[in-house]
Amino acid sequence: MLTSTMTTFQAGLTGDEDAYCPENLECAPYKVLNRTTDIEVRHYPPALFVSTNIDEGYYKSGKVAFSRLFNYISGGNARGQRIPMTAPVTTKMNLDTSGPYSISFYVPHKVAAQGPPAPGENTVYLEHRPGFVATVLSFGGWAYQKRVLESVQAVVQMMKDCGIEIEDKYAYVAGFSSPWQILHRHNEVWIIWATNSGAQDKELLQRLPESGMMKQAVDQEVVEDITPMLMDEVKAIIEAADDPHMQCHNFQDEQSCDLSEECSWCASMAIPSSCYPKELAQRLPPAVFHCDGF
């Protein structure tokens, strides 16, 4: 029975999370209830996260929030305690990927059991996240907003077609890879089942499609496109943009950059985001950069 499986799992420490967990990191535990070619249905038990809320746009929010949370685990807490990095980094957002955003790190089980230190700043808080069931779609590359939106829309539509009720107020995007990892990145979109959706119903769990219908939403840009030669090109473009005579590079934030007709703000999770002349921004690979206006 699924009910007994869930109850037993909640008391344990591990499940199926090792499938995508980066080496040497502890990952939030879960149990796979059903799996098809494209998607998984998972049960996540209650767990502790450290979180922060922000609403400064999709890209800036992620950067600012990561800095706050990394400061907490690096000793910026009431005990000055260093806490190991975990995965995934989760971002809770509206179904249209708009804010406000709640961005979180999973608190390691031992730290949670011993009692985690209180945050050192009021923008960070400890979150006891209740258990839930989610339909999960994985994809590589970087979690650009457009890609996440397309993935969310595809999963939501598929669940509705299968007669599965969803928590229709929010979705999660989960990132498992380091910001400095270029190849073979792993991201996920989680759509939460409504609490009254019958998530323990075996017949309902079997309604998931077996075909590759979900691929179309996430295959426009694959991480394998970022070859070493392409990264050399990126390096050359950035070195050119570092020319002190280039006005655009003097703009230090997205707002001031985009006020100039000659410049475009290019966000990246692989290297620092920056302001570039539009002629250079056009040459930056979309698998690495998201440039305003393009």
C-alpha positions as CSV (number, residue, x, y, z in Angstrom):
1,M,0.0,0.0,0.0
2,L,1.3,3.5,-0.8
3,T,0.1,4.8,2.5
4,S,2.4,2.4,4.5
5,T,5.3,3.1,2.1
6,M,5.0,6.9,2.8
7,T,4.7,6.5,6.5
8,T,7.8,4.3,6.7
9,F,9.8,6.6,4.4
10,Q,9.1,9.7,6.4
11,A,10.9,8.1,9.4
12,G,14.0,7.3,7.3
13,L,16.9,9.4,6.0
14,T,17.3,8.3,2.4
15,G,15.2,7.2,-0.5
16,D,15.8,7.7,-4.2
17,E,17.6,11.1,-4.1
18,D,21.0,9.7,-5.0
19,A,19.9,9.4,-8.6
20,Y,20.7,13.1,-9.3
21,C,22.5,14.2,-6.1
22,P,26.0,15.7,-6.8
23,E,29.0,13.9,-5.4
24,N,29.8,14.7,-1.8
25,L,26.6,16.6,-1.2
26,E,23.6,15.6,0.9
27,C,20.3,16.0,-1.0
28,A,16.7,16.4,0.2
29,P,15.3,12.9,0.4
30,Y,12.4,11.7,-1.7
31,K,10.7,8.4,-2.8
32,V,9.7,7.8,-6.4
33,L,6.1,6.7,-6.6
34,N,5.9,6.4,-10.4
35,R,8.3,7.0,-13.3
36,T,7.9,7.3,-17.1
37,T,10.3,8.1,-19.9
38,D,10.0,11.8,-19.2
39,I,8.8,12.4,-15.7
40,E,8.7,11.2,-12.1
41,V,6.1,11.4,-9.4
42,R,7.8,11.8,-6.0
43,H,6.9,11.9,-2.4
44,Y,8.9,14.4,-0.3
45,P,8.7,13.9,3.4
46,P,8.7,16.9,5.8
47,A,12.1,18.6,5.9
48,L,13.8,21.7,7.2
49,F,15.1,24.4,4.9
50,V,16.7,27.7,5.3
51,S,15.0,30.3,3.1
52,T,14.8,33.9,2.1
53,N,12.0,35.8,0.3
54,I,12.7,38.4,-2.5
55,D,10.9,40.0,-5.4
56,E,13.5,41.7,-7.6
57,G,13.0,39.9,-10.9
58,Y,13.8,36.3,-11.8
59,Y,17.5,36.6,-12.3
60,K,18.5,39.2,-9.7
61,S,16.4,37.5,-7.1
62,G,18.3,34.3,-7.5
63,K,21.7,36.0,-7.3
64,V,20.8,38.0,-4.2
65,A,19.1,35.1,-2.4
66,F,21.9,32.7,-3.1
67,S,24.3,35.2,-1.5
68,R,22.1,35.5,1.6
69,L,21.8,31.8,2.1
70,F,25.4,31.0,1.4
71,N,26.3,33.6,4.0
72,Y,24.1,31.7,6.5
73,I,25.8,28.3,5.9
74,S,29.3,29.9,5.8
75,G,29.0,31.0,9.5
76,G,26.7,34.1,9.2
77,N,24.4,32.7,11.9
78,A,23.9,33.0,15.6
79,R,26.5,30.4,16.4
80,G,29.0,31.2,13.7
81,Q,28.5,27.5,12.6
82,R,29.6,26.4,9.2
83,I,27.0,24.1,7.6
84,P,27.7,21.8,4.5
85,M,26.2,22.8,1.2
86,T,23.3,20.7,0.1
87,A,21.2,20.2,-3.0
88,P,18.9,21.2,-4.6
89,V,18.6,24.9,-4.3
90,T,14.8,25.4,-4.7
91,T,12.9,28.4,-5.9
92,K,9.2,28.7,-5.1
93,M,7.3,31.0,-7.6
94,N,4.0,31.6,-9.2
95,L,3.0,29.3,-12.0
96,D,3.8,32.0,-14.5
97,T,7.4,32.1,-13.0
98,S,6.8,35.6,-11.5
99,G,7.7,36.6,-8.0
100,P,7.7,37.0,-5.1
101,Y,10.2,34.2,-4.8
102,S,11.1,32.0,-1.9
103,I,14.6,30.5,-2.4
104,S,15.9,27.8,-0.1
105,F,18.7,25.5,0.9
106,Y,18.0,22.1,2.4
107,V,19.3,21.8,6.0
108,P,21.4,18.6,6.4
109,H,19.6,16.0,8.5
110,K,22.1,15.9,11.3
111,V,22.1,19.7,11.6
112,A,18.3,19.7,11.7
113,A,18.2,16.9,14.3
114,Q,20.7,18.7,16.6
115,G,18.9,22.1,16.2
116,P,20.1,24.5,13.5
117,P,21.5,27.9,14.4
118,A,19.3,30.9,14.1
119,P,20.0,33.1,11.1
120,G,22.2,36.1,11.6
121,E,20.1,38.4,9.5
122,N,16.3,39.1,9.4
123,T,15.9,38.4,5.7
124,V,16.8,34.7,6.3
125,Y,14.5,32.2,8.2
126,L,14.2,28.5,9.0
127,E,11.3,26.8,7.2
128,H,9.7,23.6,8.3
129,R,8.4,22.4,4.9
130,P,5.5,19.8,5.2
131,G,5.6,16.7,3.1
132,F,4.1,16.8,-0.4
133,V,3.8,14.8,-3.7
134,A,5.1,16.4,-6.9
135,T,5.3,15.7,-10.6
136,V,8.9,16.3,-11.6
137,L,10.3,17.2,-15.1
138,S,14.1,17.3,-15.4
139,F,16.2,19.3,-17.9
140,G,19.8,20.3,-18.5
141,G,21.6,23.6,-19.1
142,W,20.7,26.7,-17.1
143,A,17.2,27.3,-15.7
144,Y,16.4,30.3,-17.8
145,Q,13.0,31.9,-17.1
146,K,11.5,31.1,-20.5
147,R,12.6,27.4,-20.3
148,V,11.2,27.1,-16.8
149,L,7.9,28.7,-17.8
150,E,7.5,26.3,-20.8
151,S,8.3,23.3,-18.6
152,V,5.8,24.4,-15.9
153,Q,3.1,24.9,-18.5
154,A,3.8,21.5,-20.1
155,V,3.6,19.6,-16.8
156,V,0.5,21.5,-15.6
157,Q,-1.3,20.7,-18.8
158,M,-0.3,17.1,-18.7
159,M,-1.5,16.7,-15.1
160,K,-4.8,18.4,-15.9
161,D,-5.2,16.1,-19.0
162,C,-4.7,13.1,-16.6
163,G,-7.3,14.4,-14.2
164,I,-4.7,15.1,-11.4
165,E,-5.6,18.1,-9.3
166,I,-2.7,20.5,-8.6
167,E,-1.7,23.1,-6.1
168,D,-2.5,25.9,-8.6
169,K,-0.8,28.8,-6.8
170,Y,2.9,28.0,-7.2
171,A,5.6,25.7,-8.6
172,Y,9.2,25.0,-7.7
173,V,12.3,25.0,-9.9
174,A,15.2,23.0,-8.3
175,G,18.8,23.4,-9.3
176,F,21.3,20.6,-8.4
177,S,24.5,21.9,-10.1
178,S,27.1,24.4,-8.9
179,P,27.0,27.8,-10.7
180,W,30.5,27.1,-12.0
181,Q,29.5,23.7,-13.6
182,I,29.3,24.1,-17.3
183,L,28.5,20.6,-18.6
184,H,25.9,18.0,-17.6
185,R,23.9,20.3,-15.4
186,H,20.6,19.1,-13.8
187,N,17.5,21.1,-13.1
188,E,13.9,20.2,-12.3
189,V,10.5,21.7,-12.2
190,W,8.1,20.4,-9.5
191,I,4.3,20.8,-9.8
192,I,2.7,20.0,-6.4
193,W,-0.3,17.7,-6.2
194,A,-3.3,19.1,-4.3
195,T,-3.7,17.6,-0.9
196,N,-7.1,16.1,-1.9
197,S,-5.9,14.9,-5.3
198,G,-5.7,11.2,-4.3
199,A,-1.9,11.0,-4.4
200,Q,-2.0,7.6,-2.8
201,D,-4.4,6.2,-5.5
202,K,-2.5,3.6,-7.5
203,E,-4.9,4.0,-10.4
204,L,-4.4,7.7,-10.5
205,L,-0.6,7.3,-10.5
206,Q,-0.8,5.1,-13.6
207,R,-2.4,7.8,-15.7
208,L,1.0,9.5,-16.6
209,P,1.9,9.5,-20.3
210,E,4.7,7.2,-21.4
211,S,5.6,9.0,-24.6
212,G,8.2,11.7,-25.2
213,M,5.6,14.5,-25.3
214,M,7.4,16.6,-22.7
215,K,10.7,16.8,-24.6
216,Q,9.5,19.6,-26.8
217,A,9.4,22.0,-23.9
218,V,13.0,21.6,-22.9
219,D,15.1,20.6,-25.8
220,Q,15.7,24.0,-27.5
221,E,19.0,24.5,-25.7
222,V,20.9,21.5,-24.4
223,V,23.9,21.7,-22.1
224,E,26.1,19.6,-24.5
225,D,26.0,22.6,-26.9
226,I,28.6,24.3,-24.7
227,T,31.7,22.8,-26.2
228,P,35.2,23.9,-25.1
229,M,35.5,25.8,-28.4
230,L,32.4,27.7,-27.6
231,M,33.7,28.6,-24.1
232,D,36.9,29.9,-25.7
233,E,34.7,32.1,-27.9
234,V,32.9,33.3,-24.8
235,K,36.2,34.1,-23.1
236,A,37.3,36.1,-26.1
237,I,34.1,38.1,-26.2
238,I,34.3,38.9,-22.5
239,E,37.9,40.0,-22.8
240,A,36.9,42.3,-25.6
241,A,34.1,43.7,-23.4
242,D,36.6,44.4,-20.7
243,D,38.1,47.2,-22.8
244,P,38.0,50.3,-20.6
245,H,36.9,52.4,-23.5
246,M,33.6,50.5,-23.8
247,Q,31.0,52.6,-22.1
248,C,28.6,49.7,-21.4
249,H,31.0,47.9,-19.2
250,N,30.9,50.9,-16.8
251,F,27.2,50.2,-15.9
252,Q,27.2,48.0,-12.8
253,D,23.5,47.0,-12.7
254,E,20.7,45.9,-15.0
255,Q,18.6,49.1,-14.7
256,S,21.3,51.5,-15.7
257,C,22.6,49.2,-18.4
258,D,19.2,48.9,-20.1
259,L,18.7,52.6,-20.1
260,S,21.4,52.9,-22.7
261,E,20.3,52.2,-26.3
262,E,23.7,50.8,-27.1
263,C,23.9,48.3,-24.2
264,S,22.3,45.1,-23.0
265,W,22.4,43.4,-19.6
266,C,23.4,39.8,-19.9
267,A,22.6,37.5,-17.0
268,S,24.5,34.3,-16.5
269,M,24.8,31.6,-13.8
270,A,28.1,30.4,-15.1
271,I,30.1,33.7,-14.8
272,P,29.2,37.1,-13.3
273,S,26.4,38.9,-15.1
274,S,27.4,42.1,-16.8
275,C,26.6,44.9,-19.2
276,Y,27.8,44.5,-22.8
277,P,27.5,46.4,-26.1
278,K,24.6,45.0,-28.0
279,E,26.8,43.9,-30.9
280,L,28.7,41.7,-28.5
281,A,25.6,40.6,-26.6
282,Q,24.3,39.2,-29.9
283,R,27.3,37.0,-30.1
284,L,27.1,35.5,-26.6
285,P,25.7,31.9,-26.7
286,P,22.1,31.7,-25.4
287,A,23.0,28.5,-23.6
288,V,25.2,30.5,-21.2
289,F,23.7,34.0,-21.3
290,H,20.2,35.6,-21.2
291,C,20.6,39.1,-22.7
292,D,17.9,41.7,-22.4
293,G,16.3,42.7,-25.7
294,F,17.3,39.4,-27.6
